[in-house]
Amino acid sequence: MGAAGEYLRRACRCRLLNYEKALLTMLSLCTNPREAYKSSRFNKQTKNQWARDDPAFVLLLLLFLMLSSLAFAVALANRGVAQVAALLAYSIAIDFFVAGLLISTLCWWLSNTYLRLDIASTHTIEQKVEWLYAFDVHCNSYFLVYLILYVVQYLLLPVVLLDGYLVTALANSLYLAAVAAYFYSTFRGYEVLPFLEKTERFLFPAIGAVVAFLVLLPFNVNMSSLMMGFYFS
């Protein structure tokens, strides 16, 4: 809790955070996710923790989510200020934080319980995945989801909300890409930890996304229409 408490305290001092490094990390996640996680090794060497202690990445991501959610609300909903504010709170509090806390905790537990190397066979000091690092991995991965579902999907709204199998294939491909990107980034995040093995198992949910894509397509189930209807109906 000490590291988490310090993390929250630093988040309250916005002007002292390294936003340039956070933006570079976002760029690296788009071009080479494996490279983006190399800073974790540097953190371990210099600060004795895998997780970053600078919440600038999270704050920038929250800002981007707020702006994009507002753009969706303006484009698709005829609502009052209070209703738009409630929509923003839901998309950030539930979609990002609650889901993120659950996924981060699950990945943290799975990696520490089932994926750690046998210490007796490696002759190394016992190490564990920090919960804050698991949350870092979630934030990194969610940024890719943001780019696909909040930016690309927004730009394609006039197309993906139409009818037809080709439109459904395009719309559902966005959600498939978002899930695949999320778990690929998650895999890379845990792969960099030298005391874990079989981290490719974090890719398994992407296989489920492929199956879901193939199942939904013949029934012309458009995920973009479903999600827009859920949020804006």
Disulfide bonds with the S-S distance in Angstrom:
none
